[in-house]
Amino acid sequence: MRLTSVLPVCALLWLAACAPPGFTAEVKGETTVAGDPTGISTVLDAFPAIGSFSSLDFDQNQDFKNQGVTKEQVSSARLQSLSLKVLSPADQDFSFLDTLEFYAKAGDQEVLVASKRNIASLNLKAPNPVLVLDVTGAELQPFITAPSMSISVRGKGRKPSKEVRLQVDVKLDVQVRLLD
């Protein structure tokens, strides 16, 4: 084997070994949108908060613990995906929603991380449809390393005829710096 054919392979292995380690961290939560059984199409101008998305401390996140990583070691973090799934009733779709926006917040800093417009026109069919939002690519490292972070949601639409339970799944691409 010639040395010139081995050098590119060695260079690639060296670059891969020097790349900062990364992993996916997941945060899940649930919320319930109150229904309006009158069927009058009442305006939904405030989306209910997702309880488990307030006061997030990533040192307590199971994916961080599994990796043996603390939030202070995070060099970069970006939203990989954000999705909502109708848990109940199974025959409910997303036709009651027009727009959704998710924001990361820490202290007085806030940044849009995901959104979706014209949701009702997407025609996501029951049973248990999943809505995937568009992520912005915002850098979340300052939020994750803060003492406390929250993810809030703003939305508009119409109240559904029945109470709707939703599951929200957030996946983060986390890059870690190695400590000396």
Disulfide bonds with the S-S distance in Angstrom:
none
